[in-house]
Amino acid sequence: MLNDYKDMMTVKDVSQALRIGKNTAYSLVSRGIIPSLKNGRRYLIPKQYVIDYLLSQRYNIKQL
């Protein structure tokens, strides 16, 4: 599913991969729901964290 993305993703990549808006992706990252690393003003999200988020949401959809 995420094979087309690099190991470190941007918020834009996350929004495209999850098919959500960029503001929603920023919200998930800034609230720590999807853990990230911050490099200056830029968020970098390891692909494994996105996979972990997807697996955790399998039975809990109301967190968005």
PyMOL Python script that loads the backbone (N, CA, C, O; Angstrom):
from pymol import cmd

cmd.read_pdbstr("""\
ATOM      1  N   MET A   1       0.816  -1.195   0.000  1.00  0.00           N
ATOM      2  CA  MET A   1       0.000   0.000   0.000  1.00  0.00           C
ATOM      3  C   MET A   1       0.862   1.264   0.000  1.00  0.00           C
ATOM      4  O   MET A   1       0.601   2.187  -0.771  1.00  0.00           O
ATOM      5  N   LEU A   2       1.867   1.313   0.840  1.00  0.00           N
ATOM      6  CA  LEU A   2       2.719   2.496   0.920  1.00  0.00           C
ATOM      7  C   LEU A   2       4.065   2.276   0.240  1.00  0.00           C
ATOM      8  O   LEU A   2       5.026   2.996   0.511  1.00  0.00           O
ATOM      9  N   ASN A   3       4.134   1.304  -0.624  1.00  0.00           N
ATOM     10  CA  ASN A   3       5.396   0.971  -1.287  1.00  0.00           C
ATOM     11  C   ASN A   3       5.922   2.104  -2.164  1.00  0.00           C
ATOM     12  O   ASN A   3       7.126   2.186  -2.407  1.00  0.00           O
ATOM     13  N   ASP A   4       5.041   2.975  -2.639  1.00  0.00           N
ATOM     14  CA  ASP A   4       5.460   4.061  -3.521  1.00  0.00           C
ATOM     15  C   ASP A   4       6.081   5.238  -2.764  1.00  0.00           C
ATOM     16  O   ASP A   4       6.583   6.177  -3.382  1.00  0.00           O
ATOM     17  N   TYR A   5       6.050   5.193  -1.444  1.00  0.00           N
ATOM     18  CA  TYR A   5       6.547   6.304  -0.634  1.00  0.00           C
ATOM     19  C   TYR A   5       7.901   5.959  -0.018  1.00  0.00           C
ATOM     20  O   TYR A   5       8.202   4.796   0.251  1.00  0.00           O
ATOM     21  N   LYS A   6       8.709   6.996   0.199  1.00  0.00           N
ATOM     22  CA  LYS A   6      10.016   6.817   0.831  1.00  0.00           C
ATOM     23  C   LYS A   6       9.829   6.469   2.313  1.00  0.00           C
ATOM     24  O   LYS A   6       8.725   6.572   2.847  1.00  0.00           O
ATOM     25  N   ASP A   7      10.906   6.061   2.962  1.00  0.00           N
ATOM     26  CA  ASP A   7      10.849   5.694   4.371  1.00  0.00           C
ATOM     27  C   ASP A   7      10.526   6.883   5.271  1.00  0.00           C
ATOM     28  O   ASP A   7       9.934   6.706   6.336  1.00  0.00           O
ATOM     29  N   MET A   8      10.903   8.075   4.862  1.00  0.00           N
ATOM     30  CA  MET A   8      10.554   9.294   5.587  1.00  0.00           C
ATOM     31  C   MET A   8       9.571  10.079   4.728  1.00  0.00           C
ATOM     32  O   MET A   8       9.872  10.452   3.594  1.00  0.00           O
ATOM     33  N   MET A   9       8.402  10.320   5.286  1.00  0.00           N
ATOM     34  CA  MET A   9       7.327  10.966   4.532  1.00  0.00           C
ATOM     35  C   MET A   9       7.121  12.393   5.027  1.00  0.00           C
ATOM     36  O   MET A   9       7.437  12.718   6.171  1.00  0.00           O
ATOM     37  N   THR A  10       6.589  13.238   4.151  1.00  0.00           N
ATOM     38  CA  THR A  10       6.186  14.583   4.527  1.00  0.00           C
ATOM     39  C   THR A  10       4.698  14.561   4.855  1.00  0.00           C
ATOM     40  O   THR A  10       4.023  13.553   4.648  1.00  0.00           O
ATOM     41  N   VAL A  11       4.200  15.669   5.363  1.00  0.00           N
ATOM     42  CA  VAL A  11       2.767  15.759   5.648  1.00  0.00           C
ATOM     43  C   VAL A  11       1.979  15.616   4.348  1.00  0.00           C
ATOM     44  O   VAL A  11       0.908  15.009   4.332  1.00  0.00           O
ATOM     45  N   LYS A  12       2.499  16.165   3.275  1.00  0.00           N
ATOM     46  CA  LYS A  12       1.835  16.032   1.976  1.00  0.00           C
ATOM     47  C   LYS A  12       1.754  14.560   1.569  1.00  0.00           C
ATOM     48  O   LYS A  12       0.719  14.107   1.081  1.00  0.00           O
ATOM     49  N   ASP A  13       2.838  13.818   1.767  1.00  0.00           N
ATOM     50  CA  ASP A  13       2.829  12.384   1.455  1.00  0.00           C
ATOM     51  C   ASP A  13       1.791  11.646   2.300  1.00  0.00           C
ATOM     52  O   ASP A  13       1.061  10.792   1.797  1.00  0.00           O
ATOM     53  N   VAL A  14       1.734  11.984   3.582  1.00  0.00           N
ATOM     54  CA  VAL A  14       0.777  11.335   4.480  1.00  0.00           C
ATOM     55  C   VAL A  14      -0.650  11.624   4.036  1.00  0.00           C
ATOM     56  O   VAL A  14      -1.490  10.724   4.014  1.00  0.00           O
ATOM     57  N   SER A  15      -0.922  12.864   3.684  1.00  0.00           N
ATOM     58  CA  SER A  15      -2.282  13.208   3.252  1.00  0.00           C
ATOM     59  C   SER A  15      -2.661  12.466   1.974  1.00  0.00           C
ATOM     60  O   SER A  15      -3.806  12.042   1.818  1.00  0.00           O
ATOM     61  N   GLN A  16      -1.713  12.310   1.066  1.00  0.00           N
ATOM     62  CA  GLN A  16      -1.993  11.561  -0.164  1.00  0.00           C
ATOM     63  C   GLN A  16      -2.165  10.074   0.117  1.00  0.00           C
ATOM     64  O   GLN A  16      -3.056   9.435  -0.442  1.00  0.00           O
ATOM     65  N   ALA A  17      -1.320   9.523   0.979  1.00  0.00           N
ATOM     66  CA  ALA A  17      -1.374   8.089   1.273  1.00  0.00           C
ATOM     67  C   ALA A  17      -2.664   7.717   1.997  1.00  0.00           C
ATOM     68  O   ALA A  17      -3.251   6.668   1.732  1.00  0.00           O
ATOM     69  N   LEU A  18      -3.104   8.582   2.912  1.00  0.00           N
ATOM     70  CA  LEU A  18      -4.311   8.291   3.682  1.00  0.00           C
ATOM     71  C   LEU A  18      -5.576   8.829   3.027  1.00  0.00           C
ATOM     72  O   LEU A  18      -6.692   8.581   3.484  1.00  0.00           O
ATOM     73  N   ARG A  19      -5.370   9.572   1.942  1.00  0.00           N
ATOM     74  CA  ARG A  19      -6.489  10.188   1.213  1.00  0.00           C
ATOM     75  C   ARG A  19      -7.326  11.089   2.128  1.00  0.00           C
ATOM     76  O   ARG A  19      -8.551  10.996   2.191  1.00  0.00           O
ATOM     77  N   ILE A  20      -6.600  11.961   2.829  1.00  0.00           N
ATOM     78  CA  ILE A  20      -7.221  12.952   3.700  1.00  0.00           C
ATOM     79  C   ILE A  20      -6.672  14.310   3.300  1.00  0.00           C
ATOM     80  O   ILE A  20      -5.695  14.400   2.557  1.00  0.00           O
ATOM     81  N   GLY A  21      -7.298  15.355   3.789  1.00  0.00           N
ATOM     82  CA  GLY A  21      -6.823  16.698   3.491  1.00  0.00           C
ATOM     83  C   GLY A  21      -5.519  17.005   4.198  1.00  0.00           C
ATOM     84  O   GLY A  21      -5.164  16.366   5.189  1.00  0.00           O
ATOM     85  N   LYS A  22      -4.814  17.990   3.674  1.00  0.00           N
ATOM     86  CA  LYS A  22      -3.530  18.363   4.252  1.00  0.00           C
ATOM     87  C   LYS A  22      -3.708  18.914   5.667  1.00  0.00           C
ATOM     88  O   LYS A  22      -2.870  18.657   6.531  1.00  0.00           O
ATOM     89  N   ASN A  23      -4.780  19.665   5.920  1.00  0.00           N
ATOM     90  CA  ASN A  23      -5.027  20.194   7.258  1.00  0.00           C
ATOM     91  C   ASN A  23      -5.281  19.072   8.254  1.00  0.00           C
ATOM     92  O   ASN A  23      -4.824  19.144   9.395  1.00  0.00           O
ATOM     93  N   THR A  24      -5.998  18.047   7.842  1.00  0.00           N
ATOM     94  CA  THR A  24      -6.253  16.897   8.714  1.00  0.00           C
ATOM     95  C   THR A  24      -4.954  16.162   9.002  1.00  0.00           C
ATOM     96  O   THR A  24      -4.719  15.733  10.132  1.00  0.00           O
ATOM     97  N   ALA A  25      -4.114  16.015   7.992  1.00  0.00           N
ATOM     98  CA  ALA A  25      -2.820  15.362   8.192  1.00  0.00           C
ATOM     99  C   ALA A  25      -1.962  16.175   9.163  1.00  0.00           C
ATOM    100  O   ALA A  25      -1.324  15.600  10.046  1.00  0.00           O
ATOM    101  N   TYR A  26      -1.936  17.504   9.013  1.00  0.00           N
ATOM    102  CA  TYR A  26      -1.193  18.350   9.953  1.00  0.00           C
ATOM    103  C   TYR A  26      -1.744  18.196  11.365  1.00  0.00           C
ATOM    104  O   TYR A  26      -0.978  18.163  12.328  1.00  0.00           O
ATOM    105  N   SER A  27      -3.052  18.103  11.495  1.00  0.00           N
ATOM    106  CA  SER A  27      -3.672  17.933  12.803  1.00  0.00           C
ATOM    107  C   SER A  27      -3.237  16.622  13.460  1.00  0.00           C
ATOM    108  O   SER A  27      -2.888  16.600  14.640  1.00  0.00           O
ATOM    109  N   LEU A  28      -3.258  15.539  12.695  1.00  0.00           N
ATOM    110  CA  LEU A  28      -2.843  14.239  13.224  1.00  0.00           C
ATOM    111  C   LEU A  28      -1.394  14.259  13.677  1.00  0.00           C
ATOM    112  O   LEU A  28      -1.044  13.658  14.692  1.00  0.00           O
ATOM    113  N   VAL A  29      -0.558  14.948  12.927  1.00  0.00           N
ATOM    114  CA  VAL A  29       0.869  15.010  13.242  1.00  0.00           C
ATOM    115  C   VAL A  29       1.123  15.958  14.420  1.00  0.00           C
ATOM    116  O   VAL A  29       1.853  15.606  15.347  1.00  0.00           O
ATOM    117  N   SER A  30       0.540  17.130  14.394  1.00  0.00           N
ATOM    118  CA  SER A  30       0.812  18.114  15.450  1.00  0.00           C
ATOM    119  C   SER A  30       0.244  17.679  16.796  1.00  0.00           C
ATOM    120  O   SER A  30       0.799  18.037  17.835  1.00  0.00           O
ATOM    121  N   ARG A  31      -0.852  16.915  16.806  1.00  0.00           N
ATOM    122  CA  ARG A  31      -1.434  16.406  18.052  1.00  0.00           C
ATOM    123  C   ARG A  31      -0.739  15.140  18.533  1.00  0.00           C
ATOM    124  O   ARG A  31      -1.049  14.636  19.613  1.00  0.00           O
ATOM    125  N   GLY A  32       0.197  14.623  17.746  1.00  0.00           N
ATOM    126  CA  GLY A  32       0.958  13.443  18.152  1.00  0.00           C
ATOM    127  C   GLY A  32       0.241  12.129  17.913  1.00  0.00           C
ATOM    128  O   GLY A  32       0.705  11.081  18.363  1.00  0.00           O
ATOM    129  N   ILE A  33      -0.877  12.168  17.215  1.00  0.00           N
ATOM    130  CA  ILE A  33      -1.599  10.925  16.903  1.00  0.00           C
ATOM    131  C   ILE A  33      -0.759  10.083  15.953  1.00  0.00           C
ATOM    132  O   ILE A  33      -0.690   8.860  16.078  1.00  0.00           O
ATOM    133  N   ILE A  34      -0.126  10.757  15.004  1.00  0.00           N
ATOM    134  CA  ILE A  34       0.907  10.123  14.180  1.00  0.00           C
ATOM    135  C   ILE A  34       2.222  10.766  14.618  1.00  0.00           C
ATOM    136  O   ILE A  34       2.449  11.942  14.333  1.00  0.00           O
ATOM    137  N   PRO A  35       3.085  10.027  15.298  1.00  0.00           N
ATOM    138  CA  PRO A  35       4.350  10.608  15.763  1.00  0.00           C
ATOM    139  C   PRO A  35       5.196  11.091  14.588  1.00  0.00           C
ATOM    140  O   PRO A  35       5.130  10.547  13.485  1.00  0.00           O
ATOM    141  N   SER A  36       5.983  12.114  14.850  1.00  0.00           N
ATOM    142  CA  SER A  36       6.815  12.680  13.790  1.00  0.00           C
ATOM    143  C   SER A  36       8.097  13.253  14.378  1.00  0.00           C
ATOM    144  O   SER A  36       8.261  13.357  15.593  1.00  0.00           O
ATOM    145  N   LEU A  37       8.980  13.612  13.490  1.00  0.00           N
ATOM    146  CA  LEU A  37      10.202  14.317  13.836  1.00  0.00           C
ATOM    147  C   LEU A  37      10.097  15.700  13.210  1.00  0.00           C
ATOM    148  O   LEU A  37       9.570  15.844  12.107  1.00  0.00           O
ATOM    149  N   LYS A  38      10.583  16.692  13.889  1.00  0.00           N
ATOM    150  CA  LYS A  38      10.506  18.039  13.338  1.00  0.00           C
ATOM    151  C   LYS A  38      11.899  18.502  12.983  1.00  0.00           C
ATOM    152  O   LYS A  38      12.804  18.481  13.817  1.00  0.00           O
ATOM    153  N   ASN A  39      12.070  18.922  11.741  1.00  0.00           N
ATOM    154  CA  ASN A  39      13.337  19.416  11.228  1.00  0.00           C
ATOM    155  C   ASN A  39      13.111  20.866  10.813  1.00  0.00           C
ATOM    156  O   ASN A  39      12.670  21.133   9.695  1.00  0.00           O
ATOM    157  N   GLY A  40      13.411  21.798  11.706  1.00  0.00           N
ATOM    158  CA  GLY A  40      13.099  23.195  11.432  1.00  0.00           C
ATOM    159  C   GLY A  40      11.598  23.382  11.473  1.00  0.00           C
ATOM    160  O   GLY A  40      10.958  23.095  12.485  1.00  0.00           O
ATOM    161  N   ARG A  41      11.040  23.856  10.388  1.00  0.00           N
ATOM    162  CA  ARG A  41       9.587  24.024  10.287  1.00  0.00           C
ATOM    163  C   ARG A  41       8.918  22.818   9.654  1.00  0.00           C
ATOM    164  O   ARG A  41       7.692  22.773   9.547  1.00  0.00           O
ATOM    165  N   ARG A  42       9.692  21.862   9.244  1.00  0.00           N
ATOM    166  CA  ARG A  42       9.182  20.733   8.458  1.00  0.00           C
ATOM    167  C   ARG A  42       9.006  19.487   9.325  1.00  0.00           C
ATOM    168  O   ARG A  42       9.893  19.131  10.101  1.00  0.00           O
ATOM    169  N   TYR A  43       7.851  18.828   9.186  1.00  0.00           N
ATOM    170  CA  TYR A  43       7.604  17.559   9.850  1.00  0.00           C
ATOM    171  C   TYR A  43       8.073  16.424   8.947  1.00  0.00           C
ATOM    172  O   TYR A  43       7.803  16.427   7.746  1.00  0.00           O
ATOM    173  N   LEU A  44       8.770  15.462   9.524  1.00  0.00           N
ATOM    174  CA  LEU A  44       9.151  14.244   8.817  1.00  0.00           C
ATOM    175  C   LEU A  44       8.538  13.076   9.576  1.00  0.00           C
ATOM    176  O   LEU A  44       8.702  12.955  10.790  1.00  0.00           O
ATOM    177  N   ILE A  45       7.838  12.226   8.856  1.00  0.00           N
ATOM    178  CA  ILE A  45       7.118  11.123   9.466  1.00  0.00           C
ATOM    179  C   ILE A  45       7.670   9.810   8.920  1.00  0.00           C
ATOM    180  O   ILE A  45       7.566   9.551   7.721  1.00  0.00           O
ATOM    181  N   PRO A  46       8.253   8.982   9.778  1.00  0.00           N
ATOM    182  CA  PRO A  46       8.692   7.667   9.311  1.00  0.00           C
ATOM    183  C   PRO A  46       7.492   6.856   8.808  1.00  0.00           C
ATOM    184  O   PRO A  46       6.437   6.834   9.442  1.00  0.00           O
ATOM    185  N   LYS A  47       7.663   6.210   7.694  1.00  0.00           N
ATOM    186  CA  LYS A  47       6.572   5.443   7.089  1.00  0.00           C
ATOM    187  C   LYS A  47       6.009   4.412   8.069  1.00  0.00           C
ATOM    188  O   LYS A  47       4.809   4.137   8.052  1.00  0.00           O
ATOM    189  N   GLN A  48       6.851   3.848   8.909  1.00  0.00           N
ATOM    190  CA  GLN A  48       6.385   2.847   9.874  1.00  0.00           C
ATOM    191  C   GLN A  48       5.362   3.447  10.836  1.00  0.00           C
ATOM    192  O   GLN A  48       4.451   2.747  11.278  1.00  0.00           O
ATOM    193  N   TYR A  49       5.499   4.737  11.168  1.00  0.00           N
ATOM    194  CA  TYR A  49       4.531   5.383  12.052  1.00  0.00           C
ATOM    195  C   TYR A  49       3.166   5.504  11.380  1.00  0.00           C
ATOM    196  O   TYR A  49       2.133   5.387  12.040  1.00  0.00           O
ATOM    197  N   VAL A  50       3.161   5.735  10.086  1.00  0.00           N
ATOM    198  CA  VAL A  50       1.892   5.803   9.347  1.00  0.00           C
ATOM    199  C   VAL A  50       1.258   4.413   9.308  1.00  0.00           C
ATOM    200  O   VAL A  50       0.046   4.276   9.474  1.00  0.00           O
ATOM    201  N   ILE A  51       2.071   3.393   9.091  1.00  0.00           N
ATOM    202  CA  ILE A  51       1.562   2.025   9.092  1.00  0.00           C
ATOM    203  C   ILE A  51       1.003   1.680  10.474  1.00  0.00           C
ATOM    204  O   ILE A  51      -0.071   1.087  10.576  1.00  0.00           O
ATOM    205  N   ASP A  52       1.722   2.048  11.535  1.00  0.00           N
ATOM    206  CA  ASP A  52       1.244   1.803  12.896  1.00  0.00           C
ATOM    207  C   ASP A  52      -0.081   2.511  13.145  1.00  0.00           C
ATOM    208  O   ASP A  52      -0.976   1.948  13.775  1.00  0.00           O
ATOM    209  N   TYR A  53      -0.213   3.740  12.654  1.00  0.00           N
ATOM    210  CA  TYR A  53      -1.465   4.484  12.790  1.00  0.00           C
ATOM    211  C   TYR A  53      -2.598   3.752  12.085  1.00  0.00           C
ATOM    212  O   TYR A  53      -3.686   3.602  12.641  1.00  0.00           O
ATOM    213  N   LEU A  54      -2.348   3.303  10.875  1.00  0.00           N
ATOM    214  CA  LEU A  54      -3.388   2.587  10.133  1.00  0.00           C
ATOM    215  C   LEU A  54      -3.816   1.315  10.864  1.00  0.00           C
ATOM    216  O   LEU A  54      -5.004   1.000  10.925  1.00  0.00           O
ATOM    217  N   LEU A  55      -2.864   0.599  11.406  1.00  0.00           N
ATOM    218  CA  LEU A  55      -3.193  -0.629  12.141  1.00  0.00           C
ATOM    219  C   LEU A  55      -3.970  -0.309  13.421  1.00  0.00           C
ATOM    220  O   LEU A  55      -4.865  -1.062  13.804  1.00  0.00           O
ATOM    221  N   SER A  56      -3.637   0.788  14.074  1.00  0.00           N
ATOM    222  CA  SER A  56      -4.347   1.147  15.302  1.00  0.00           C
ATOM    223  C   SER A  56      -5.765   1.620  15.012  1.00  0.00           C
ATOM    224  O   SER A  56      -6.640   1.518  15.872  1.00  0.00           O
ATOM    225  N   GLN A  57      -5.999   2.135  13.814  1.00  0.00           N
ATOM    226  CA  GLN A  57      -7.316   2.636  13.443  1.00  0.00           C
ATOM    227  C   GLN A  57      -8.246   1.559  12.891  1.00  0.00           C
ATOM    228  O   GLN A  57      -9.404   1.831  12.573  1.00  0.00           O
ATOM    229  N   ARG A  58      -7.754   0.389  12.787  1.00  0.00           N
ATOM    230  CA  ARG A  58      -8.534  -0.708  12.218  1.00  0.00           C
ATOM    231  C   ARG A  58      -9.886  -0.857  12.925  1.00  0.00           C
ATOM    232  O   ARG A  58     -10.900  -1.118  12.279  1.00  0.00           O
ATOM    233  N   TYR A  59      -9.898  -0.691  14.245  1.00  0.00           N
ATOM    234  CA  TYR A  59     -11.124  -0.851  15.012  1.00  0.00           C
ATOM    235  C   TYR A  59     -11.561   0.414  15.746  1.00  0.00           C
ATOM    236  O   TYR A  59     -12.529   0.383  16.506  1.00  0.00           O
ATOM    237  N   ASN A  60     -10.862   1.520  15.529  1.00  0.00           N
ATOM    238  CA  ASN A  60     -11.157   2.760  16.230  1.00  0.00           C
ATOM    239  C   ASN A  60     -11.168   3.908  15.226  1.00  0.00           C
ATOM    240  O   ASN A  60     -10.148   4.570  15.035  1.00  0.00           O
ATOM    241  N   ILE A  61     -12.282   4.147  14.600  1.00  0.00           N
ATOM    242  CA  ILE A  61     -12.374   5.121  13.502  1.00  0.00           C
ATOM    243  C   ILE A  61     -12.638   6.543  13.993  1.00  0.00           C
ATOM    244  O   ILE A  61     -12.392   7.480  13.234  1.00  0.00           O
ATOM    245  N   LYS A  62     -13.113   6.755  15.191  1.00  0.00           N
ATOM    246  CA  LYS A  62     -13.550   8.074  15.651  1.00  0.00           C
ATOM    247  C   LYS A  62     -12.433   9.021  16.028  1.00  0.00           C
ATOM    248  O   LYS A  62     -12.729  10.136  16.457  1.00  0.00           O
ATOM    249  N   GLN A  63     -11.164   8.653  15.898  1.00  0.00           N
ATOM    250  CA  GLN A  63     -10.080   9.510  16.338  1.00  0.00           C
ATOM    251  C   GLN A  63      -9.812  10.666  15.381  1.00  0.00           C
ATOM    252  O   GLN A  63      -9.235  11.666  15.808  1.00  0.00           O
ATOM    253  N   LEU A  64     -10.187  10.583  14.149  1.00  0.00           N
ATOM    254  CA  LEU A  64     -10.001  11.696  13.221  1.00  0.00           C
ATOM    255  C   LEU A  64     -10.887  12.829  13.655  1.00  0.00           C
ATOM    256  O   LEU A  64     -10.898  13.882  13.017  1.00  0.00           O
TER     257      LEU A  64
END
""", "prot")
cmd.dss("prot")
cmd.show_as("cartoon", "prot")
cmd.util.cbc("prot")
cmd.orient("prot")
